[in-house]
Amino acid sequence: MRAFIFPGQGSQGVGMGQMLAAASPVAREVFQEVDEALGQNLFRMMTDGPRDELLLTENAQPAIMANAIATLRVLEREGGVRLAEKADFVAGHSLGEYTALCAAGAIDLATTARLLRLRGQAMQAAVPVGGGAMAALLGADLEKAQAIAAAAAQGEVCTVANDNDPTQVVISGATGAIDRAIALAKEHGAKRGIKLPVSAPFHCPLMQPAADAMEEALATARIAAPLVPLYANVTAEPVSDPDAIRRLLVEQVTEMVRWRESVLAMTAVGVDRYVEFGCKVLGPMVKRISPDADAVSVVSMDDVEQLLKHL
């Protein structure tokens, strides 16, 4: 069995999508449609920068989605591949969940771009600049990370945001609490804590205003049943019902991304091949979670051509 997977924030960089667009009119169509949906030349920012603008959450989220969907569309249209025939499930990390739903036909491309622009703006606005932070705890599993977060909280928000793989868990919360967690990391058995270059504390209770904004936006967004089930971040279980998907996308803003559990759950039902689109972030994570799995990351036209030989 095979899962198509889609990366989250942090995988963006100036130059993304440039070579794909130069090689494929299908990719150019995707980038143009996203630009039109947003009323902005996002693709120029993706290829030329400035980097500081691309890193803004409201730009990074639709850019990462557009790059992954462009890669998938090249595979589908130029390679004659149908997702429903080649994938048994889809999954995405944080914003990648929206990309996965777009890939599986549950949300159209323009709507996905607009939802991610709003999501990025709402997440940025939820906490004053400097009021929140995130840190990666290296060499820490979920249990150690939860202990570090609890010890560091001291009345402030400090929770696990991303359970990425057995060697990396990300925490999120008030800046002071995150600083304390980094200082406490080694004595609780982690190798070290590293503050992440993000502009807001994602996937923690401080994001409730953003969850409220997404609930309002998703209430009127057209969501269809995906072509294949989505393994949801919040539950690490498959979902296909549009109303359940809406609810989980809202909860996802403040809840932990259960990526490690999602991969283990997919592996448990027989998924042994994972294909990541647009970046090379989730593929290595999958290998650390499920060492026997075959995980490939598809970024370039060469990657697309190599994948086609194995599908």
SVG drawing of the C-alpha trace seen along z (x, -y; Angstrom):
<svg xmlns="http://www.w3.org/2000/svg" viewBox="-21 -42 44 47">
<polyline fill="none" stroke="black" stroke-width="0.4" points="0.0,0.0 1.1,-3.6 0.5,-7.0 1.1,-10.4 2.4,-12.8 2.8,-16.6 5.2,-18.8 4.5,-21.6 6.0,-25.0 9.7,-25.4 10.2,-23.7 10.0,-26.9 13.0,-28.6 13.7,-31.2 13.9,-29.4 11.2,-26.8 9.3,-25.7 11.5,-27.6 13.0,-24.6 9.8,-22.7 8.0,-25.7 10.7,-26.1 10.3,-22.5 6.6,-22.0 3.6,-24.0 1.4,-22.0 3.4,-23.4 3.2,-26.9 -0.6,-26.5 -0.7,-25.7 1.4,-28.6 -0.7,-31.0 -4.0,-29.7 -2.7,-30.3 -1.5,-33.8 -4.9,-34.6 -6.7,-33.2 -4.7,-35.3 -4.5,-38.4 -0.7,-38.4 2.4,-37.4 3.3,-34.7 5.3,-32.7 7.6,-35.6 8.2,-35.8 8.9,-32.0 11.5,-32.2 13.1,-35.6 12.3,-36.5 12.8,-38.6 13.3,-35.8 11.9,-37.8 8.6,-38.1 8.5,-34.5 9.1,-33.4 6.0,-35.3 3.4,-32.7 0.7,-34.1 3.0,-33.7 4.9,-30.5 1.8,-28.4 0.2,-28.9 3.7,-28.8 4.5,-25.4 1.1,-24.1 1.4,-25.4 4.9,-23.8 3.7,-20.4 0.6,-20.5 2.5,-21.5 4.8,-18.6 1.9,-16.2 0.1,-17.6 3.2,-17.1 3.2,-13.5 -0.5,-13.1 -0.9,-14.9 2.5,-14.4 2.9,-10.9 -0.7,-9.8 -1.0,-8.9 -4.3,-9.0 -3.9,-9.6 -6.9,-7.3 -5.2,-4.4 -1.7,-4.9 -2.3,-6.1 -4.4,-4.4 -4.1,-7.3 -3.0,-10.9 -1.5,-12.8 0.1,-16.1 2.1,-17.8 0.2,-20.8 -0.6,-23.0 0.3,-19.9 -3.1,-18.5 -4.7,-21.2 -2.4,-20.2 -3.3,-16.6 -7.0,-17.4 -6.4,-19.5 -4.4,-16.6 -7.2,-14.2 -9.9,-16.4 -11.6,-17.4 -10.8,-21.1 -10.1,-22.9 -6.8,-24.7 -8.0,-28.3 -10.0,-27.6 -7.0,-25.9 -4.8,-28.8 -7.2,-31.3 -7.8,-29.2 -4.0,-28.9 -3.5,-32.7 -6.2,-33.3 -4.8,-30.6 -1.3,-32.2 -2.7,-35.6 -4.8,-34.4 -2.0,-32.4 0.3,-35.4 -2.2,-37.7 -3.2,-35.4 -0.2,-36.2 1.7,-39.5 5.1,-39.4 7.6,-38.1 4.9,-36.7 5.2,-33.1 7.9,-30.8 8.6,-27.2 11.6,-24.9 12.7,-21.5 13.8,-19.1 16.4,-16.8 16.9,-13.4 13.6,-13.5 10.6,-11.3 7.1,-12.3 7.2,-11.3 10.4,-13.3 9.1,-16.3 5.9,-16.3 7.9,-16.2 10.1,-19.1 7.1,-21.2 5.3,-20.5 8.4,-21.5 8.9,-24.7 5.3,-25.9 5.2,-27.6 1.7,-28.8 2.3,-29.7 1.3,-27.8 4.0,-25.2 2.8,-22.1 4.0,-19.6 3.1,-21.0 4.6,-18.4 5.4,-14.7 7.6,-14.4 9.6,-11.2 11.3,-9.2 14.2,-11.7 12.5,-15.1 9.5,-16.6 8.6,-20.3 7.1,-22.3 5.2,-25.6 4.0,-28.3 4.8,-31.5 8.3,-32.7 9.5,-32.6 8.3,-29.0 10.0,-27.9 13.2,-29.5 13.0,-27.6 12.3,-24.4 15.4,-24.8 17.4,-25.4 15.9,-22.2 16.2,-20.0 19.4,-18.2 18.6,-17.4 15.4,-15.7 17.3,-13.5 17.1,-15.4 20.3,-16.1 19.4,-19.8 16.7,-22.3 16.8,-24.6 14.5,-27.6 12.9,-27.6 12.9,-30.6 9.1,-30.9 6.9,-34.0 4.3,-32.5 3.7,-29.6 1.8,-27.2 -0.3,-24.2 -0.9,-25.3 -3.8,-26.9 -2.5,-30.4 -3.7,-29.8 -7.4,-29.8 -8.2,-33.1 -6.8,-31.6 -8.9,-28.4 -12.0,-30.6 -11.1,-32.4 -10.7,-29.1 -13.9,-27.7 -15.8,-30.7 -13.9,-30.3 -14.3,-26.5 -18.0,-26.7 -18.7,-28.1 -15.8,-26.4 -16.9,-23.6 -15.3,-20.4 -16.0,-17.1 -15.1,-13.6 -11.5,-13.0 -10.7,-10.4 -8.8,-8.4 -8.9,-8.8 -6.9,-11.4 -4.9,-10.4 -5.6,-13.4 -3.0,-15.2 -5.3,-15.5 -6.4,-11.9 -3.8,-9.9 -6.8,-8.1 -8.3,-8.0 -11.2,-10.4 -13.3,-10.9 -16.4,-12.7 -16.4,-16.4 -18.0,-17.6 -15.4,-15.6 -12.6,-17.1 -13.9,-20.6 -13.9,-20.0 -10.5,-18.4 -9.0,-21.3 -10.2,-23.7 -8.9,-21.6 -5.6,-21.2 -4.8,-24.9 -4.5,-24.4 -3.8,-20.7 -0.6,-18.6 0.4,-17.3 0.6,-13.5 2.9,-12.8 4.8,-9.9 1.6,-8.2 0.0,-8.8 2.9,-7.0 2.8,-4.2 -1.0,-3.9 -0.6,-3.8 2.2,-1.3 0.1,0.9 -2.6,1.2 -0.1,2.1 1.3,-1.1 4.9,-0.3 5.6,-3.0 5.5,-6.8 5.8,-9.5 6.5,-13.0 5.8,-15.9 7.6,-19.2 10.3,-18.8 12.6,-16.4 11.5,-16.7 8.9,-14.1 10.6,-11.2 13.5,-11.1 11.1,-11.4 9.2,-8.4 12.4,-6.3 13.1,-7.2 9.6,-6.2 9.3,-3.1 12.7,-2.0 11.5,0.8 9.2,-1.5 10.2,-2.8 10.1,-6.6 10.9,-8.9 10.7,-12.6 9.7,-14.1 10.9,-17.6 12.4,-17.9 11.5,-16.6 14.1,-14.0 12.4,-12.8 9.1,-12.7 10.6,-10.6 12.2,-8.2 9.0,-7.8 7.1,-7.0 9.3,-3.9 8.2,-2.5 4.4,-3.4"/>
</svg>
